[in-house]
Amino acid sequence: MADLSINLAGIKSPNPFWLASAPPTNSGYQVQRAFEAGWGGAVWKTLGEPIINTSSRFAAISFNGQRVAGFNNIELITDRPLEVNLKEIYETKKRFPNHAIIASLMVEPQQEKWHEIVKKVEDVGVDGLELNFGCPHGMAERGMGAASGQVPALVEKQTYWVKEMAQTPVIVKLTPNITDITATAEAAVQGGADAISMINTINSLAGVDIHSWNTIPHVAGKGAHGGYCGPAVKPIALHMVGECARNPRINIPISGIGGVSNWENAIEFMLMGATGVQVCTAAMHHGFRIVEDMIEGLNNYLDEKGIASVNDLVGKAVHKYSDWGDLDLNYKVVARINNDVCINCNKCHIACEDTSHQCIDMLKDGEGNPILRVREEDCVGCNLCSIVCPVDGAIDMVELPNEFPPMTWNERQAAIGALACAVDTVK
């Protein structure tokens, strides 16, 4: 079996699957149950000044029969006394010395407050610290969370304050509610962060009840924006991880968060630069034992690929993630319909005819049976037909030989510029 152990900026764990700072890590009882189930680490629910949470706080988006495709919450940081949390962290670490326990922290942007809480949590034996600069609701209205995380100067300053006191590795958790996440990631690096984690939740309103007109969720008829997570946010999170991983100025490890629901998702994040992943919504949906399938699936994948260590996956796809201007404009794929598999639902024809390039014809075969055929000369290879097709294998996207040498937009523009200069010279 492959080696699943990881070392993220000096924080070691037996596998790359950590629970994110959230309701599943609210107490020692829960974290210990998680470790018994097989989780490699846990980021303890954010510590700070205890607050009062609302009694209606979660909502979910279900789509086309799938429950919890997206998850929304208006819950804040711990509502339990710091001393109680510290006692349970100490007891949990003593019982599970080889599992990673990271304390998520959030206080007002004051140097002495950061120094005070860092000292307290490190005294009970945590393996690392995660600075919560991402919470988009409640705490942000108090000047913490995303209110700090959206300002690079505050990210850098507060990270620096923590590093002044910290004896364990410092992870900075970044908010996605920003134009360019690399700006705050670079600020974390400048402040001395040992690693970054991303993404925290996205500003959202889950819905509005069209009968009562109340927001979902609502508290006595009033609603507020919350944080969005779950499978629906995975593409956003994966993009942001990739953007940071390919930035040479962000040369520290990444803990990937956002919609990780199975071992395949974890591999995607690791290939795109994450050393390990954090999971929340999937555990809340299915319970702690989902990690058993994650571990088994990852083990089998590595064995099938002949890969000795999970660390050999990290960043292997980053070089394939680039900018649009670097894509080959002469690359060509077309759709081909396998009529022996096609069930003639005509969804591909409708999608192409109404919303794409009108290149799928409805014909008859030699026996008069209906068939669909792509006019390849008109097909632009957009993939829409294969996306809407309900039958695996009915439509293939086939790569055609290049008629012309590879050419990117940037190369094209450079060539046009060179030609214009040559013309001016001749004139």
Secondary structure, DSSP 8 states (H G I E B T S, - for coil): --B--EEETTEEESSSEEE-SSGGGSSHHHHHHHHHHT-SEEEEEEESS-----S--EEEEEETTEEEEEEEE---S--S-HHHHHHHHHHHHHH-TTSEEEEEE---S-HHHHHHHHHHHHTTT-SEEEEE----SSSGGGT-THHHHT-HHHHHHHHHHHHHH-SS-EEEE--S-SS-HHHHHHHHHHTT-SEEEE---EEE--EE-TTT--EES-BTTB---EEEESGGGHHHHHHHHHHHHT-TT--S-EEEESS--SHHHHHHHHHTT-SEEEE-HHHHHH-TTHHHHHHHHHHHHHHHHT-SBGGGGTTTTGGG---GGGSBTT--EEEEE-TTT-----HHHHHHHHHS---EEEEE-TTS-EEEEE-TTT-----HHHHH-SSTTSEEEEE---SS---BHHHHHHHHHHHHHHHHHH-
